[in-house]
Amino acid sequence: MATIAEVIQVLEKLAPPTYQESYDNSGLQTGDRHEKVTGVLVTLDCTEAVLDEALEKGCNLVVAHHPVIFKGLKQLTGRNYVERTIIKAIQHNIAIYACHTNLDNVHTGVNQKIAQKLELQNCKILVNKPQTLMQLVTFCPPENTAEVLQAMHQAGAGQIGDYRNCSFQVQGTGQFLPTGNAAPAIGEVGTLEKVPEDRLEVLFPAHLQHAVLAALRQAHPYEEVAHYLTSLENLNQEVGIGMIGDLPQALAEKDFLAWLKEKMDLQGLRYTTVGDKKIKKVAVCGGAGSFLLKDAMRQRADALVTGDFKYHEFFDAEGRIMIADIGHYESEVYTKEIFYDTLSKNFATFAVYLSIVNTNPVRYTF
């Protein structure tokens, strides 16, 4: 039977914790990671009602998009829903794991799910993140180049967008003098050696540094492996916030709103009007995405679909773009499907359930 730690490992491969924003609190919030998993309940929010559902279904792990513990807790007295939820989870030995802005920031996360619901094509991240990539330069005998590159590629190096096993190679001459207790793979102690070597360069996500270096050292024939690491300012094509893509066909405003309402299963939405302009290029952002309005306009989006726009922020569209505020819950509720699909594919020793509790605190009347 799988442990909570093994489930976390799969979730953190989907959405590495290093990609969460500095204000966030993703990760294991309650529970012992060494416990065996009896069942997993996936949800947008973890509330007392969700924990009741987990108990009913025999689940000892709740995976949520929103962290129930967001700010520091100084006491646990049950005075609000956060404290009551944590107390109940501890009392019933239910682990809570949150996967929040790190899931927002990966290209296979929240915003891709919205894009899929809207059937957007030619999708790309709206605002890519810098400072998430590293460059590794190393040197090895030509006869070992293929083996060393393969090991690093298997560890996650050399992936650039839709391209895999990327590297740069150039041949030169390496020089070294083994001394002391050295046990050189080539040459002898006390003798200066000059040998042909390949210079290898690969890029990799910064959070894979340990794995890539371990693979390099494991595959490399030398006792001491010369290498250089450089942090890059390059934008990461697979990490960032928001997504932008094209509708299958351009729609009039009213038809786009109807399409949006149907595909996202909305009770209602708030929007601006842009006149007779057709809607074709659409930017999306799960949760509160008003901060992306200028970026959406810069990339000539016809509409921005997100939640939590404030009244005065609607003016900023200035008739150039439609703002479609579908609500925070409505834009992120389908994160449950991401968790469900990921865990169901990776584990067969326990059941994974989609929570049926509607945790949306907002109600609508007509």
The 8 nearest C-alpha neighbors of each residue, nearest first, counted from 0:
[[1, 348, 35, 2, 36, 349, 37, 347],
 [2, 0, 35, 36, 5, 3, 348, 6],
 [3, 1, 35, 4, 5, 36, 34, 33],
 [2, 4, 32, 6, 5, 36, 34, 33],
 [5, 3, 32, 7, 2, 6, 33, 8],
 [6, 4, 8, 2, 7, 3, 1, 9],
 [5, 7, 3, 9, 8, 4, 10, 2],
 [8, 6, 4, 10, 5, 9, 11, 3],
 [7, 9, 5, 11, 6, 10, 4, 12],
 [8, 10, 12, 6, 7, 11, 13, 5],
 [11, 9, 7, 13, 12, 8, 14, 6],
 [12, 10, 15, 14, 8, 13, 9, 7],
 [11, 13, 9, 10, 14, 15, 8, 7],
 [12, 14, 10, 11, 15, 9, 102, 107],
 [13, 15, 11, 102, 101, 12, 10, 16],
 [14, 16, 11, 17, 12, 18, 101, 13],
 [17, 15, 18, 19, 101, 11, 14, 25],
 [16, 18, 15, 19, 206, 101, 20, 14],
 [19, 17, 101, 16, 15, 104, 20, 100],
 [18, 20, 101, 100, 16, 17, 23, 21],
 [19, 21, 23, 22, 100, 18, 101, 17],
 [20, 22, 23, 19, 24, 18, 17, 100],
 [23, 21, 20, 24, 19, 69, 70, 100],
 [22, 24, 20, 21, 25, 19, 69, 100],
 [25, 23, 69, 66, 26, 22, 68, 97],
 [24, 26, 97, 98, 99, 23, 66, 27],
 [25, 27, 97, 96, 28, 98, 24, 16],
 [26, 28, 96, 29, 95, 97, 25, 30],
 [29, 27, 95, 96, 26, 30, 68, 97],
 [30, 28, 94, 95, 27, 89, 31, 88],
 [29, 31, 94, 93, 32, 92, 95, 28],
 [32, 30, 33, 34, 94, 29, 3, 4],
 [31, 33, 4, 3, 34, 30, 2, 27],
 [34, 32, 31, 2, 3, 4, 35, 5],
 [35, 33, 2, 32, 31, 3, 36, 4],
 [34, 36, 2, 1, 3, 0, 37, 33],
 [37, 35, 2, 38, 3, 1, 59, 34],
 [38, 36, 58, 349, 59, 35, 57, 39],
 [37, 39, 58, 350, 349, 36, 59, 351],
 [40, 38, 351, 60, 58, 61, 352, 350],
 [39, 41, 352, 61, 351, 353, 53, 354],
 [42, 40, 62, 353, 335, 354, 61, 63],
 [43, 41, 63, 335, 354, 44, 62, 40],
 [42, 44, 64, 63, 332, 65, 335, 334],
 [45, 43, 65, 42, 63, 46, 358, 64],
 [44, 46, 49, 67, 63, 42, 43, 47],
 [47, 45, 49, 48, 84, 44, 50, 80],
 [46, 48, 84, 50, 49, 51, 45, 83],
 [49, 47, 51, 46, 50, 52, 356, 45],
 [48, 50, 52, 46, 51, 47, 45, 53],
 [49, 51, 53, 47, 52, 48, 54, 46],
 [52, 50, 48, 54, 49, 53, 55, 47],
 [51, 53, 49, 55, 50, 54, 56, 48],
 [54, 52, 58, 50, 56, 51, 55, 57],
 [55, 53, 57, 51, 52, 56, 58, 50],
 [54, 56, 52, 53, 57, 51, 58, 50],
 [55, 57, 53, 54, 58, 52, 38, 40],
 [58, 56, 54, 55, 53, 38, 37, 59],
 [59, 57, 38, 53, 39, 37, 60, 56],
 [58, 60, 93, 37, 38, 94, 36, 39],
 [61, 59, 94, 39, 93, 58, 95, 40],
 [60, 62, 40, 95, 39, 41, 94, 96],
 [61, 63, 41, 96, 97, 95, 40, 42],
 [64, 62, 42, 97, 43, 44, 65, 41],
 [63, 65, 99, 43, 98, 97, 44, 66],
 [64, 66, 44, 99, 63, 97, 43, 67],
 [67, 65, 97, 68, 69, 25, 24, 64],
 [66, 68, 69, 45, 81, 65, 44, 46],
 [69, 67, 66, 70, 81, 28, 24, 71],
 [68, 70, 24, 66, 67, 71, 23, 25],
 [71, 69, 68, 72, 24, 23, 67, 22],
 [70, 72, 73, 69, 68, 74, 24, 67],
 [71, 73, 74, 70, 75, 68, 82, 69],
 [74, 72, 71, 75, 70, 76, 82, 68],
 [73, 75, 72, 76, 82, 77, 71, 78],
 [76, 74, 82, 77, 86, 73, 72, 83],
 [77, 75, 78, 74, 82, 83, 79, 86],
 [76, 78, 83, 82, 79, 75, 80, 86],
 [77, 79, 76, 82, 83, 80, 75, 81],
 [80, 78, 81, 82, 77, 83, 76, 84],
 [79, 81, 83, 82, 84, 46, 78, 77],
 [82, 80, 84, 83, 79, 67, 85, 68],
 [81, 83, 77, 85, 84, 75, 80, 79],
 [84, 82, 77, 80, 86, 81, 85, 87],
 [85, 83, 47, 81, 87, 82, 86, 46],
 [84, 86, 88, 82, 87, 83, 89, 81],
 [87, 85, 83, 89, 88, 84, 90, 82],
 [86, 88, 90, 84, 89, 85, 83, 91],
 [89, 87, 93, 85, 91, 86, 90, 92],
 [88, 90, 92, 86, 91, 87, 85, 93],
 [91, 89, 87, 88, 92, 86, 93, 85],
 [90, 92, 88, 89, 93, 87, 54, 59],
 [93, 91, 89, 90, 88, 94, 30, 59],
 [94, 92, 59, 88, 60, 91, 30, 89],
 [93, 95, 30, 60, 29, 59, 61, 92],
 [96, 94, 61, 29, 28, 60, 27, 62],
 [95, 97, 27, 62, 26, 28, 63, 61],
 [98, 96, 63, 25, 66, 26, 64, 62],
 [97, 99, 64, 25, 102, 26, 63, 101],
 [98, 100, 64, 102, 101, 65, 25, 97],
 [101, 99, 103, 19, 102, 20, 104, 23],
 [100, 102, 19, 18, 104, 103, 14, 99],
 [103, 101, 108, 14, 100, 99, 104, 105],
 [104, 102, 100, 109, 101, 108, 105, 240],
 [103, 105, 239, 240, 101, 238, 102, 100],
 [106, 104, 238, 108, 107, 102, 103, 237],
 [105, 107, 237, 108, 238, 111, 104, 124],
 [108, 106, 105, 111, 109, 112, 110, 13],
 [109, 107, 102, 105, 106, 111, 103, 110],
 [110, 108, 103, 112, 111, 334, 102, 285],
 [111, 109, 113, 112, 284, 108, 242, 241],
 [110, 112, 114, 113, 108, 109, 107, 115],
 [111, 113, 115, 110, 109, 114, 116, 108],
 [114, 112, 116, 110, 115, 111, 117, 109],
 [115, 113, 111, 117, 119, 112, 116, 118],
 [116, 114, 118, 112, 117, 113, 111, 119],
 [115, 117, 113, 114, 118, 262, 112, 263],
 [116, 118, 114, 115, 119, 262, 113, 259],
 [119, 117, 115, 116, 114, 120, 246, 247],
 [120, 118, 246, 245, 114, 244, 117, 115],
 [119, 121, 245, 244, 122, 246, 118, 247],
 [122, 120, 244, 245, 123, 119, 243, 246],
 [123, 121, 244, 120, 243, 242, 119, 124],
 [122, 124, 242, 243, 125, 244, 121, 106],
 [123, 125, 242, 126, 241, 127, 239, 243],
 [124, 126, 242, 241, 243, 240, 123, 127],
 [127, 125, 240, 239, 124, 241, 128, 294],
 [128, 126, 239, 234, 238, 235, 124, 236],
 [127, 129, 239, 234, 235, 238, 126, 130],
 [128, 130, 234, 232, 233, 131, 235, 127],
 [131, 129, 232, 231, 132, 233, 230, 128],
 [130, 132, 205, 129, 204, 235, 128, 133],
 [133, 131, 204, 205, 231, 203, 130, 230],
 [134, 132, 230, 231, 205, 203, 229, 202],
 [133, 135, 202, 229, 228, 201, 230, 203],
 [134, 136, 228, 201, 200, 227, 202, 137],
 [137, 135, 200, 227, 226, 199, 134, 228],
 [136, 138, 226, 199, 198, 225, 227, 135],
 [139, 137, 198, 197, 199, 196, 225, 226],
 [138, 140, 196, 197, 141, 144, 143, 198],
 [139, 141, 196, 142, 143, 197, 195, 144],
 [142, 140, 144, 143, 197, 196, 139, 195],
 [141, 143, 140, 144, 145, 139, 146, 196],
 [144, 142, 141, 146, 140, 145, 147, 139],
 [143, 145, 141, 147, 146, 142, 148, 139],
 [144, 146, 148, 147, 143, 149, 142, 141],
 [145, 147, 149, 143, 144, 148, 150, 218],
 [148, 146, 150, 144, 218, 149, 145, 219],
 [149, 147, 151, 145, 150, 146, 152, 144],
 [148, 150, 152, 146, 147, 151, 145, 153],
 [149, 151, 153, 147, 148, 152, 214, 146],
 [152, 150, 154, 148, 153, 211, 156, 149],
 [153, 151, 156, 149, 155, 154, 150, 164],
 [152, 154, 150, 155, 151, 149, 156, 214],
 [153, 155, 151, 211, 152, 210, 156, 150],
 [156, 154, 152, 153, 203, 151, 157, 158],
 [157, 155, 203, 152, 151, 202, 158, 154],
 [156, 158, 165, 164, 202, 201, 152, 163],
 [159, 157, 163, 156, 162, 164, 165, 160],
 [160, 158, 162, 161, 157, 163, 165, 236],
 [159, 161, 162, 236, 158, 237, 163, 235],
 [160, 162, 159, 163, 158, 236, 237, 164],
 [163, 161, 159, 160, 158, 165, 164, 157],
 [162, 164, 158, 165, 157, 159, 161, 160],
 [163, 165, 157, 152, 158, 166, 162, 156],
 [166, 164, 157, 163, 158, 201, 162, 159],
 [167, 165, 201, 200, 157, 164, 168, 199],
 [166, 168, 200, 199, 201, 169, 165, 198],
 [169, 167, 199, 198, 197, 200, 166, 170],
 [168, 170, 198, 197, 171, 167, 199, 196],
 [171, 169, 197, 196, 198, 168, 195, 172],
 [172, 170, 196, 195, 197, 173, 169, 198],
 [173, 171, 195, 194, 196, 193, 174, 170],
 [172, 174, 194, 193, 196, 195, 171, 175],
 [173, 175, 193, 192, 194, 172, 176, 191],
 [176, 174, 192, 191, 177, 193, 173, 190],
 [175, 177, 191, 190, 192, 189, 178, 188],
 [178, 176, 188, 189, 181, 175, 187, 183],
 [179, 177, 188, 189, 181, 176, 180, 190],
 [178, 180, 181, 177, 188, 189, 182, 176],
 [181, 179, 178, 182, 188, 177, 183, 189],
 [180, 182, 179, 178, 177, 183, 188, 222],
 [183, 181, 180, 184, 222, 188, 177, 187],
 [184, 182, 185, 181, 222, 186, 187, 177],
 [183, 185, 221, 182, 220, 186, 222, 187],
 [184, 186, 183, 187, 221, 192, 194, 182],
 [187, 185, 183, 192, 184, 190, 188, 177],
 [188, 186, 190, 189, 177, 183, 185, 182],
 [187, 189, 177, 178, 190, 181, 186, 176],
 [190, 188, 178, 177, 187, 176, 191, 179],
 [191, 189, 188, 187, 176, 192, 177, 186],
 [190, 192, 176, 175, 189, 193, 174, 177],
 [193, 191, 175, 174, 176, 190, 186, 194],
 [192, 194, 174, 173, 172, 175, 191, 195],
 [193, 195, 173, 172, 196, 192, 174, 140],
 [194, 196, 172, 171, 173, 140, 197, 170],
 [197, 195, 140, 139, 171, 172, 141, 170],
 [198, 196, 170, 139, 138, 141, 169, 140],
 [197, 199, 138, 169, 168, 137, 170, 196],
 [200, 198, 168, 137, 136, 167, 138, 197],
 [199, 201, 136, 167, 166, 135, 168, 137],
 [202, 200, 166, 157, 135, 134, 156, 203],
 [201, 203, 134, 157, 133, 156, 135, 132],
 [202, 204, 156, 133, 132, 157, 205, 155],
 [205, 203, 132, 206, 207, 131, 133, 202],
 [204, 206, 132, 207, 131, 133, 208, 203],
 [205, 207, 204, 208, 17, 15, 209, 131],
 [208, 206, 210, 205, 209, 204, 211, 203],
 [209, 207, 211, 205, 210, 206, 212, 204],
 [208, 210, 212, 211, 207, 213, 206, 214],
 [209, 211, 213, 207, 208, 212, 154, 214],
 [210, 212, 214, 154, 208, 213, 151, 209],
 [213, 211, 215, 209, 214, 210, 208, 216],
 [212, 214, 210, 216, 215, 211, 209, 217],
 [213, 215, 217, 211, 212, 150, 216, 151],
 [216, 214, 212, 218, 213, 217, 219, 151],
 [215, 217, 213, 219, 214, 218, 212, 224],
 [216, 218, 214, 215, 219, 213, 150, 220],
 [219, 217, 147, 215, 216, 214, 150, 220],
 [218, 220, 216, 221, 217, 215, 147, 139],
 [221, 219, 218, 184, 222, 143, 139, 216],
 [222, 220, 223, 219, 184, 224, 183, 139],
 [221, 223, 183, 224, 220, 184, 182, 181],
 [222, 224, 221, 225, 216, 183, 220, 219],
 [225, 223, 221, 226, 222, 216, 219, 137],
 [224, 226, 137, 223, 138, 227, 136, 139],
 [227, 225, 137, 136, 224, 228, 135, 138],
 [226, 228, 136, 135, 137, 229, 225, 134],
 [229, 227, 135, 134, 136, 133, 226, 230],
 [228, 230, 134, 133, 231, 135, 227, 136],
 [229, 231, 133, 132, 134, 130, 228, 232],
 [232, 230, 233, 133, 132, 130, 229, 134],
 [231, 233, 130, 129, 234, 230, 132, 131],
 [234, 232, 231, 129, 235, 130, 132, 131],
 [233, 235, 129, 128, 127, 236, 232, 130],
 [234, 236, 238, 237, 128, 127, 129, 233],
 [237, 235, 238, 160, 234, 127, 124, 159],
 [238, 236, 106, 235, 105, 160, 239, 124],
 [239, 237, 105, 235, 104, 128, 127, 236],
 [240, 238, 127, 104, 128, 126, 124, 105],
 [239, 241, 104, 126, 125, 103, 124, 127],
 [240, 242, 284, 125, 283, 124, 110, 126],
 [243, 241, 124, 125, 283, 123, 282, 110],
 [242, 244, 282, 122, 125, 123, 281, 283],
 [243, 245, 122, 119, 121, 120, 281, 280],
 [246, 244, 280, 120, 119, 279, 281, 121],
 [245, 247, 119, 248, 279, 120, 249, 280],
 [246, 248, 245, 119, 120, 118, 249, 279],
 [249, 247, 246, 250, 279, 245, 278, 280],
 [248, 250, 279, 278, 277, 246, 251, 247],
 [251, 249, 278, 277, 255, 254, 252, 248],
 [250, 252, 277, 254, 253, 255, 278, 249],
 [253, 251, 255, 254, 256, 250, 277, 278],
 [252, 254, 256, 255, 251, 257, 250, 258],
 [255, 253, 257, 251, 256, 252, 250, 258],
 [256, 254, 258, 252, 257, 253, 250, 259],
 [257, 255, 259, 253, 258, 254, 260, 252],
 [256, 258, 254, 260, 255, 259, 261, 253],
 [259, 257, 255, 261, 256, 260, 262, 254],
 [260, 258, 256, 262, 257, 261, 263, 255],
 [259, 261, 265, 257, 258, 263, 264, 262],
 [260, 262, 264, 258, 259, 263, 257, 265],
 [261, 263, 259, 264, 260, 116, 117, 258],
 [262, 264, 265, 260, 261, 259, 116, 329],
 [265, 263, 261, 262, 260, 266, 259, 329],
 [266, 264, 260, 267, 263, 261, 329, 268],
 [267, 265, 264, 268, 260, 363, 325, 364],
 [266, 268, 265, 325, 269, 260, 363, 326],
 [269, 267, 325, 324, 270, 323, 326, 265],
 [268, 270, 324, 323, 325, 267, 271, 322],
 [271, 269, 323, 322, 324, 268, 272, 321],
 [272, 270, 321, 322, 273, 323, 313, 269],
 [271, 273, 274, 321, 270, 318, 252, 322],
 [272, 274, 318, 321, 276, 320, 319, 275],
 [275, 273, 276, 272, 318, 252, 277, 251],
 [274, 276, 277, 273, 251, 252, 272, 278],
 [275, 277, 274, 273, 278, 251, 252, 301],
 [276, 278, 251, 250, 249, 279, 252, 275],
 [277, 279, 250, 301, 249, 251, 280, 252],
 [280, 278, 249, 246, 245, 301, 281, 277],
 [281, 279, 245, 300, 301, 244, 278, 246],
 [280, 282, 302, 300, 244, 243, 301, 245],
 [281, 283, 243, 303, 242, 300, 295, 302],
 [284, 282, 304, 242, 303, 241, 305, 243],
 [285, 283, 241, 305, 288, 110, 286, 304],
 [284, 286, 330, 331, 305, 110, 109, 287],
 [287, 285, 327, 306, 330, 288, 331, 305],
 [286, 288, 306, 307, 289, 327, 305, 285],
 [289, 287, 290, 284, 305, 291, 286, 306],
 [288, 290, 291, 292, 308, 287, 307, 305],
 [289, 291, 288, 292, 293, 287, 294, 308],
 [292, 290, 294, 289, 293, 288, 295, 241],
 [291, 293, 295, 294, 289, 290, 296, 303],
 [294, 292, 296, 295, 291, 297, 290, 298],
 [295, 293, 297, 291, 296, 292, 298, 125],
 [294, 296, 292, 298, 300, 293, 297, 282],
 [295, 297, 299, 293, 298, 294, 300, 292],
 [298, 296, 294, 299, 295, 293, 300, 292],
 [297, 299, 295, 296, 300, 294, 125, 243],
 [300, 298, 296, 297, 301, 295, 280, 320],
 [301, 299, 280, 281, 295, 302, 296, 298],
 [300, 302, 320, 280, 278, 281, 321, 279],
 [301, 303, 321, 281, 320, 300, 322, 282],
 [304, 302, 282, 322, 283, 281, 323, 321],
 [305, 303, 283, 323, 324, 282, 322, 284],
 [304, 306, 284, 324, 288, 285, 283, 325],
 [307, 305, 326, 324, 327, 287, 286, 325],
 [306, 308, 287, 326, 327, 309, 324, 286],
 [307, 309, 289, 306, 312, 324, 310, 313],
 [310, 308, 312, 311, 307, 313, 289, 306],
 [309, 311, 312, 313, 308, 314, 307, 315],
 [312, 310, 313, 314, 309, 315, 308, 316],
 [311, 313, 314, 309, 315, 310, 308, 289],
 [312, 314, 311, 315, 310, 316, 271, 309],
 [315, 313, 312, 316, 311, 317, 310, 318],
 [314, 316, 317, 313, 312, 311, 292, 318],
 [315, 317, 314, 318, 320, 319, 313, 321],
 [318, 316, 315, 319, 314, 320, 313, 273],
 [317, 319, 273, 316, 320, 272, 321, 274],
 [320, 318, 317, 316, 273, 321, 296, 301],
 [321, 319, 301, 302, 316, 318, 273, 322],
 [320, 322, 302, 271, 272, 273, 301, 323],
 [321, 323, 303, 270, 271, 302, 324, 304],
 [324, 322, 270, 304, 269, 303, 325, 321],
 [323, 325, 306, 269, 305, 326, 268, 270],
 [324, 326, 268, 306, 323, 305, 329, 330],
 [327, 325, 306, 329, 328, 324, 307, 330],
 [326, 328, 286, 306, 330, 329, 307, 287],
 [329, 327, 331, 330, 332, 326, 359, 286],
 [328, 330, 326, 327, 332, 331, 325, 265],
 [329, 331, 285, 327, 328, 286, 332, 326],
 [332, 330, 328, 285, 333, 329, 334, 286],
 [333, 331, 334, 328, 329, 43, 330, 335],
 [334, 332, 335, 336, 331, 112, 337, 330],
 [333, 335, 337, 336, 332, 331, 109, 338],
 [336, 334, 333, 338, 42, 337, 41, 339],
 [335, 337, 339, 334, 333, 338, 340, 353],
 [338, 336, 334, 340, 335, 339, 341, 333],
 [339, 337, 341, 335, 336, 340, 342, 334],
 [338, 340, 336, 342, 337, 341, 343, 335],
 [341, 339, 343, 337, 338, 342, 336, 344],
 [342, 340, 338, 344, 339, 343, 337, 345],
 [341, 343, 345, 344, 339, 340, 346, 338],
 [344, 342, 340, 345, 346, 341, 339, 351],
 [345, 343, 342, 341, 346, 340, 347, 339],
 [344, 346, 342, 343, 341, 347, 9, 6],
 [347, 345, 343, 348, 342, 344, 349, 1],
 [346, 348, 349, 343, 345, 350, 344, 342],
 [349, 347, 0, 346, 1, 350, 37, 36],
 [350, 348, 38, 347, 37, 351, 346, 36],
 [349, 351, 38, 39, 352, 348, 347, 37],
 [352, 350, 39, 40, 38, 339, 343, 349],
 [353, 351, 40, 354, 41, 39, 350, 339],
 [354, 352, 41, 40, 355, 335, 42, 339],
 [353, 355, 42, 356, 41, 40, 352, 49],
 [354, 356, 353, 357, 52, 42, 49, 352],
 [357, 355, 354, 358, 49, 48, 52, 42],
 [358, 356, 359, 355, 354, 360, 49, 43],
 [357, 359, 356, 360, 44, 46, 43, 45],
 [358, 360, 361, 357, 328, 362, 329, 44],
 [361, 359, 358, 362, 357, 328, 327, 363],
 [362, 360, 359, 363, 328, 326, 358, 327],
 [363, 361, 360, 364, 359, 266, 267, 365],
 [364, 362, 365, 361, 266, 267, 268, 360],
 [363, 365, 362, 266, 267, 361, 268, 265],
 [364, 363, 267, 266, 362, 268, 265, 361]]
